[in-house]
Amino acid sequence: LTGTGKYYCAGVDFAGSLKPMHPREFKARLTEQNQALFDQFLDFPKPLFAALNGPAIGAAVTSAGLCDQIIASDTATLHTPFKSLGLVPEGCSSFTFPLVFGDTVAKEVLEGRKLSA
């Protein structure tokens, strides 16, 4: 998996992709869409490789963490702004990040610290 241009993936544009709805409906829709996305990574029958050609934000970071291998360019950054958006970490990141980064760095990343390759 890789991106085109300067970004691996700039993340989800919530303002451009969601219409006003009841919070309960929003939660259900977001849960369903995230489950479908991350299940594809978890259930994929072959090895998955993420080639980070630039900045990765949000779900792009958490889904890359579900890949079997990550290769990053020197311009790659990882940023999970969940806390600043009032969202909980997604894509198994609260489980996978401590395994990848160690507990201290995982906590910092999940709280919004941007990492450079």
PyMOL commands that set and color helices and strands:
alter all, ss='L'
color gray80, all
select helices_A, chain A and resi 14-17+23-43+59-64+82-85+93-101+103-110
alter helices_A, ss='H'
color red, helices_A
select strands_A, chain A and resi 49-52+56-57+69-72+77-79+115-116
alter strands_A, ss='S'
color yellow, strands_A
deselect
rebuild
show_as cartoon
